[in-house]
Amino acid sequence: MEVDSFAMNGGDGPTGYFVNSRFQRIQCDEAKALLQCSIQKHLVLPLDSKMSISKPVFRIADLGCSVGPNTFASVDSIIDAVTSEYKAKCLDSKIPEFQVFFNDQARNDFNTLFRNLPAERAYTAAGIPGSFHGRLFPMASVDIFHSASALHWLSGVPDEVKDPLSPAWNRGKVTYVESAPEVAEAYKAQFQKDIMEFFNARAMEIADNGLLAILMLCRPEGTAVSCSVAMDMFECLGHTLVDMVNEGLIEEALVDSFNMPLFFPTASEMTEVISEIQGIRTEVVEEIQCLREKSMLGDTSTMSLQLRAITEEILNKHFGPGIIDTIFQRMPQKFEEYLRSPSFAAEKLQNLFLLVKKVTVSSG
Ligand SMILES: C[S@@+](CC[C@H](N)C(=O)[O-])C[C@H]1O[C@@H](n2cnc3c(N)ncnc32)[C@H](O)[C@@H]1O
């Protein structure tokens, strides 16, 4: 399989992710209390060799950070939670120094990220380019991993989905919703492989007693892979592309060979993978109703801009830059049709929060 590396729109201009990531910001805000409580409940303060609380460097990594600004808010939430835990135990003098690693694909616009780092911050910052589906850090070196709105990105589109001779060929669609069951199966298999690699790498990199917090859109438990409101939004893009084929604006073969490398799992599809990995275990699993995100769905122009910020590069690579404006001029109308259709079930738009902990094996 060809590994598709691409990034969100860079810069802080009008089509950049920086100004078009309010949906993801609301998700982080809605999960903030849960993130902080979970950290405080499961954090074990580091001890030094004399079994007193030591003052080491505390390392945090945000995986799939993009260009900001949401990553800065997430990091602040984590540092506040850790700092409060020290204060609650009257250990103010032992509050560690924080080092934050911002990770994303090498194509990510790290310059915009670094230019916009908060001036008043409680940490030193470093960038870590590379795919989170593989190793990024030394063994046992990160105290808290965090990842928001990123783990649904696959390492690439499964090969069979692009193969006209395969029963999983996804002709005229860009996702697995409304497609043959073989398409959804191919996507699910790709997700399981990718997410296994993700957790295997983190299990090695997470420090003793370390934590891994994940926030992502998910499907409600018990729903079929092909029933995904989050994915329906991306299939609206597919419908727009097919309209453009019918009007002679895009070649049909180009749409037939284009697919989004995305998968939205259920909570148990995540926890089943985690349970197979040695050295980590799931401590918190919560499905969160996307209440505030839903209120944003009526604003289809904003939805279109947000979709553009995350898909422009991948569309550009496949179709070329000439049709991008036309696609996104049409998207608000397509979203309106979808939101009015019987297949739109707002209550099925959900987030998943997971807290995973390193299991420390005692030597005795
Ligand atoms: C929608 S953005 C979320 C950004 C940020 N976490 C937030 O909450 O706004 C998803 C990010 O995940 C990154 N991403 C996708 N696949 C990745 C991978 N394999 N390794 C590292 N980053 C990845 C994308 O490049 C993108 O910047």
The ligand as a Gaussian input file, in Angstrom:
#p B3LYP/6-31G(d) Opt

LIG

0 1
 C       -7.827000      17.288000      12.312000
 S       -6.155000      17.516000      12.719000
 C       -6.237000      17.629000      14.492000
 C       -5.228000      18.608000      15.026000
 C       -5.278000      18.876000      16.510000
 N       -4.987000      17.687000      17.278000
 C       -6.590000      19.482000      16.952000
 O       -7.208000      18.959000      17.887000
 O       -6.990000      20.489000      16.351000
 C       -5.462000      15.896000      12.506000
 C       -3.957000      15.922000      12.449000
 O       -3.461000      14.576000      12.509000
 C       -2.341000      14.526000      11.668000
 N       -2.038000      13.142000      11.312000
 C       -2.753000      12.307000      10.535000
 N       -2.123000      11.135000      10.407000
 C       -0.967000      11.240000      11.114000
 C        0.126000      10.359000      11.360000
 N        0.138000       9.126000      10.839000
 N        1.131000      10.786000      12.136000
 C        1.129000      12.036000      12.670000
 N        0.116000      12.915000      12.466000
 C       -0.912000      12.525000      11.700000
 C       -2.732000      15.364000      10.466000
 O       -1.606000      15.744000       9.694000
 C       -3.434000      16.513000      11.151000
 O       -2.574000      17.579000      11.412000

